[in-house]
Amino acid sequence: MMKRRRFKQSTTLNERLSDEATRCREEARALSPGRRREMLLRRARQDETAMQIEAWLRSPGLRAPT
């Protein structure tokens, strides 16, 4: 059985998502309208949505009942 390779992330999920969204938007800005540009903008929106969901999941209002 193969062992899974594990490594620690050096940055938080939120930082990685933010960097990816920024990179996608900058790359899309340089392109002319078309399929590739729309895909990059969609990816940026997905990253921003993921950041909002992650923040919502980490909010203090969502704690297990005790």
N, C-alpha and C positions, 0 to 999 in steps of 0.2 A: 504494500500500500504506500502510495506517495504521500509525503508530508506537504502540508500547505506552507507556502512561503509567506511569512508575516513580516511586516515592518511598521514602524511608528511613523505617522504623518508629522511632518515638521510644522505644518500650518493647520489651522482649524478648517473645518468644512466650510464655514461661512466665508472665510478668506479665499479659499480655493474657488468657490462658486462666484464670488464677487470678481475675482481676477479673470475667470473664464468669461463672464458676462461682459466685462469691459473689453477684453480682447476680441470677442465676437463682434461687438458693436463697432469697434475701431476698424476691424477688417471689412465689415459690411459697408462702412462709410466710404471706403476707398473703391468699392465696386460699383459698377453701373447696375441699374435695376435688372433683376433677373432671378433665376431659380436659386443660385448659390447665395445671393444676398438675402433672399427671403429665408433660406435655411439658417443662415447665421443669426438673423434677427429673431427667428423662432427659438433658436438655442439660447440666446441671451435672455429672452422672456422666460424660458423654462428654468434657467439658472436662478433668475430673480424670484420666481414662484417657489422654487426649492428653498431659497433662503428664508422666505416668509413662512413656509411650512415648518422648517427646522426651528425657527424662532418661536412659532406657536407651540410646537411640541415641547420646547424647553421652558415655556412660560410657567410660572409658579401656580397658575390656576389649574394645571393638569397634573395633579398628584394622585397617587393611588389612595383609595379610601383606607382609613386606619380603624 
